[in-house]
Amino acid sequence: ECSCRRSGGGLVQAGGSLRLSCVMSGRTFSGYSVGWFRQAPGKEREFVAAIKRSGGATFYADSVKGRFTISRDNVKNTVYLHMNSLKPEDTAAYYCAADASLITSSMTNGDAYDYWGQGTLVTVSS
């Protein structure tokens, strides 16, 4: 069984940085595409960033482009979300998700991912 464990998160001032980690176990990590999603209180879940299993192509929401970077370390079975220049509107619970069969057009669709980790709360104070 594949599991996604996340670490990182916490409280940071606007303009600060955080790094979230998502560790997978139970499967061949390199065969999985991984995405990050977030959900703010009272709002729907939204796509943040994703990295494809083969080739490592990356995808970003317009709201985080240029500030967030997603990367993967297939040796450590880990995907990272580096978040810079954080804004109060980035405050949310962040979730990582993984899937072995996503096509490019589905990378931003949370419903297409089979495996989800528990959320980690990121709070950005103004």
N, C-alpha and C positions, 0 to 999 in steps of 0.2 A: 504494500500500500504506500502510495506517495503521500508525504506530509510536507507541509510548508510551515516552517517555524520562522517567525520574524523577530528581529531585535532592533533596537534603536528607538527613536521617538522621544517625546518629552516636551519640555517647555523651553522656548527660545524667544528672544526678542526679535522684532522685525529687523530684517537685514542680516540675520544670522544664518547659520548653516546646521544641517543635521544629515546624518547618513542612516538610512534604513537598510537592514539586511534581511534576506529571505533565504533560508537554508532548506534544501530539499533532501529527503532520504527515501530509500525504498525503490528507486528507479535509476536508470541511466540519465543523469541530469542533463547531459548535452543534448538529449533527444527531446527536451521540453522547451517550448516557448513560455516565457514568464511575463506577466503583466503586473502593474501596480494600479490599484484603484483607490479611490477615497470617498468617504461619505461624511459630510458635515451634518450637524444636528438639523433636523427638519428638511434636509435636502436629499435628493436621490443620489445614488452611487454614480460616480463619474470616473471615466478613464483618466489616467495620469500618464503612464508610460509603459512601453512594452519592448521586449527584446526577443527576436526570433531564434528558434532553436538552431537552425542551420544558417551559417553566414553571419549571424549576429546583427541583422538589420534592426534598427531602433525606430520607435514611433513615439511621438509626444503629443499631448494635448497642447493646443495653442496657448493656454493659460500658463503653462510651465516651460514652454520652449525657451531655451537660452538660459534658464535658471536651474533646471533639474537635468541630471544625467543618469541614465540607467546603464549598468554594465554587469557582466557576468564573469565568474571565475569557475570554470568547469572542473578544476582540480578540487576546489573547496566546496563544490556543489552549492554555490551561493550566487545570488543576484543582489546587486546593490542599487539603491536609489540615493544618489547624492543630491541634496537639496540646498541650493544657495539662494541668497537674496530673498529669504522667506518673507512672506507678507501675511498679515492677519487673515486674509481670505484663504490661505493655505491650511488653516486650522481644520482638522478633520481626523477621523479614524482612517488609517491607511491599511490596505490589505494587499497581500501578494497572492497571485493566482498562477496556475500552471496548466499546461495542456500539451499533449504530444502530437496533436493532429491539426493545429490551427493553420488556416490559410491566411495569406496576407490581409485579405479584406475583413477577416474576423478578429484581428489582433486587438482592436479597440472595443470589442463587444464582450462585456463581462459574462454574459450568458453563455458564451462559447467555451469558457474555461471549465475544466472538470474538477480541479483541485484548488482549494482555498485555504489560506492560513488565517490565523486569528488576527484581528485588527490591532494596530498599535496607534496610540493617540499622539498626534502632533498638535501642540498648541503654540501659536505665534502671538505674542503680545505686542501691542502697538506702543 
